[in-house]
């Protein structure tokens, strides 16, 4: 636990301290999954993957994965090892797992850490890490493997950048509630040079799974994003993403004009 506390010692911004603690714990979970050889049957996706793999300048809350192969898929044993490893590291973990839905979900809850870090006066207040595994992901993603070093060293299997972009586009277009983190990430993707093009096969299959959207053509994703912008409160999405940004001023990037400019051909 001392290594985690050292990361936040001297910080005056509670949200930044919370972000750093959570990311340290995420790295510990990823290290355990690596040791379990979980990155054969599953692949790392989502905003947290984008941060760990590509240094996205915002923190993230959840660890998201997709099932690649049912062979050697054994999440209960993985979670058991997470509990053992966290305990050996000086934490007091509480582990839960729910596989009753298509997206299997687990929680790692740690009591005492927030109080030790000066972020809570209640010893039983818990810092939680959520783990989700989509067991029926859309077809068409491309996977890669990479060794990462962030607090610890571990190998992950993950979607490549075009596939990660396809997943983010689907989230931004299909969520019933607007998340500022989706749109901040989209600004990051659209700002990359050379430009990143989405994996259209994966995006089309993801859109096909979301029946409420009708039957859109993935190749027309820019038009769909522009239409979605008309229903967004940019003040609300800036407020939503603000606690997770490394640099709070970056929330100013989130404007309709900036996104429309990034969507326009050069």
SERO-263764 format. One record per residue (C-alpha): residue in one letter; z, x, y. Coordinates in steps of 0.001 Angstrom, whole numbers, plus 500000, padded with zeros to 6 digits. Each point is the difference from the previous one (the first is absolute). Example, Ala and Ser with C-alpha at 12.3 -4.5 7.8 and 13.67 -1.06 7.14 Angstrom:
<pts>
a507800512300495500 s499340501370503440 
</pts>
This chain:
<pts>
x500000500000500000 x500695502893502364 x496298500857500223 x499249496450501148 x502780500031502582 x498806503349501375 x496670498341500904 x501657497602502437 x502809502115501379 x499754500084503779 x497456497198500341 x500802497477502719 x497427497339499024 x501400497872497130 x496557498727498968 x498669503541499647 x503069500987497976 x499485497014497715 x496302500862499595 x500793503585499006 x502661498980497503 x497688497437498419 x497130502484499743 x502239502579498337 x500962497402497395 x496349499030499529 x499213503633499231 x502801500069497436 x498582496917498270 x496507501533499991 x501391503214498514 x501665498014497213 x496793498074499305 x498167503318499784 x502538501288497480 x499584496789497968 x496203500575499951 x499629496598501632 x496959501180501960 x497794499423496998 x500423496233499758 x500580499370503716 x498484501113503313 x501651500325503403 x498567497701502717 x500883498409503324 x501413501242503270 x502590502270498416 x497243501701498013 x498030500465503201 x503003501700501606 x500774502292497071 x496366500875499308 x498440500052503477 x502961500398502410 x499679496559501574 x502296500239503060 x502104496992499093 x502744499491497460 x499839497371497286 x502427497805498074 x498643499339496497 x498475502007497179 x496851498207498795 x498079500719496823 x497254498452497889 x499705500001496239 x497154502201498811 x500685499893496251 x502442498066497838 x500359503029497741 x503405501631500543 x500949497404502603 x503793499974499723 x501544499133503380 x503454499132498656 x500449503502498614 x498678501406503284 x502570498014501961 x502726501129497633 x499092503606500789 x499904499216503728 x503598498815499713 x501026503091498047 x498282502402502393 x501411498291503090 x503488500112498499 x499686503701499234 x498909500554503610 x503270498511501238 x498919496438500793 x501404496722498665 x496857498090498983 x499663496394498939 x496729499340498177 x498273496663499370 x496615499170498463 x497988496778499850 x496845499743497893 x499659496205499948 x497092499985502470 x496634501754500174 x501456502462502488 x502949501657498280 x502755500824502477 x503049502220499960 x502719500936502439 x502024503160500422 x503044499150502127 x502416502663501157 x503452499205501367 x501892502456502184 x497036501968501321 x499609498048503236 x503695500377500759 x499921503728499197 x497046500392502370 x501830498172502791 x497593497059499891 x502480497393498793 x503735499416500183 x499958498140496664 x500180502215496885 x498350497354497840 x496945499498502195 x497039501166497923 x496802501851500757 x497266498577497784 x496700501336498698 x497591497425498583 x497525500930497268 x497048497730499217 x497354500378497290 x496978497682500045 x499185499505496330 x496696498166500647 x498392501941502854 x496367499418500992 x497474502177498198 x498074502827501599 x502511502490501387 x499488503724499641 x503034502091499125 x500863503614500721 x503011502203499289 x501782502323502386 x503131502128500124 x502113499110503050 x502957501681501616 x502080497779502251 x503706500733499502 x499199500596496304 x496891501020498049 x498254497505497738 x496560498972498768 x498658496505500671 x496961498060498888 x498703497992502941 x497048498062501333 x497517502082501959 x499736499420503758 x497077497484499885 x501914497976497390 x503189500148502067 x498002498722502978 x498626497145497885 x503544499030499067 x501124500099503624 x497054497898501151 x500762497405497360 x503648499885501083 x499125499680503681 x497478497233499317 x501902497996497401 x503692500054500926 x501287496625501146 x502327501833502412 x498746502771502244 x501648503398499496 x499773502542502774 x500033502802497452 x496692498783498534 x498304500144503375 x501520503321501015 x498742501466496723 x496568498509500619 x499846501731503395 x500839503253498197 x497225499490497418 x497385499060502590 x500906503037502118 x499320502531497244 x497138502473500393 x497823500101498064 x500303496201499699 x501505498539496842 x497921497275498347 x501865497513497795 x499419499747496275 x497926496820500173 x500151499284496264 x503794499986500107 x500084498019503254 x497604497372498625 x502045499562496834 x503204499762502055 x498451497383502277 x498805498065496954 x503616499833498781 x501030498383503302 x498446496571499642 x501287498747503363 x497461502262501711 x497059498254498356 x497201502296498836 x499646502745502615 x497691502971499662 x501977503252500052 x497161501802501767 x500666497716502992 x503609501239500323 x499665500984503658 x499000496444500947 x502975498644498050 x502376502391501755 x498625499039503425 x500520496310499181 x503554500683498846 x500780501728503291 x499598496676501818 x503124498605498305 x502252503032500484 x502813500376502509 x499803503674500862 x503392499896501667 x501474498792496696 x498301502641497857 x501013502790502377 x503586498776499780 x499778499827496197 x498766503563499508 x502048501667502738 x503124500859497899 x497843501865497464 x498022502255502323 x500671503715500268 x499043499751503690 x500833496652501570 x497265500359502631 x497408499718497223 x500543496242499979 x497825499954503146 x496978500694497778 x500285496468498631 x497823497951502314 x497107497669499312 x497753502159502195 x500808503170498064 x499327498377496644 x496754498443501161 x498912503381501325 x500775501693496687 x498034497301498141 x496905500484502160 x497258502316498740 x499889503369501709 
</pts>
